[in-house]
């Protein structure tokens, strides 16, 4: 499957399953360093990168759909969303740091983590007050520290259950919270 090996320095690429895009700055072995529009260098395995041709942006959801269809044997496609799930109001909170701040320059990892956790808590309290039952926190895969801290935060609430969000839609990078509304 050598269909993504054609990535070279200077290409604009997107990262599969992550809301990240950027320009390839360097490539070593199977890892590419890309620089996001905010000027933030990040490293990813080349196999997780997709070249963006022209200005057509592919939303992550479509990318993971395409990936999924390649792996599945061809069958008649039926709509995948179960009608019941569609009716439950669901809130999505993207905790990727570049969604929260314009620039991460000068921010320590600790500061970023705190910012992400504060956002999560604020959004969670908002969801509880608005009687929203499900909130998906998109934290990305990363080093797993944010996910651990989120679980720690969620466990402080006694009316909340948290579990990995829909793998087909979010990959491993999201946690879904179910809020039991009292009364």
Secondary structure, 3 states (H helix, E strand, C coil): CCCCCCCCCCCEEEECCCCCEEEEEEEECCEEEEEECCCCEEEEEHHHEEECCCCCCCCHHHHHHHHHHHHCCCCCCCCCCCHHHHHCCEEEEECCHHHHCCCCCCCCHHHHHHHHHHHHHHHHHHHHHCCCCEEEEECCCCCCHHHHHHHHHHCCCCCEEEEECCHHHHCCCEEEEEECCCC
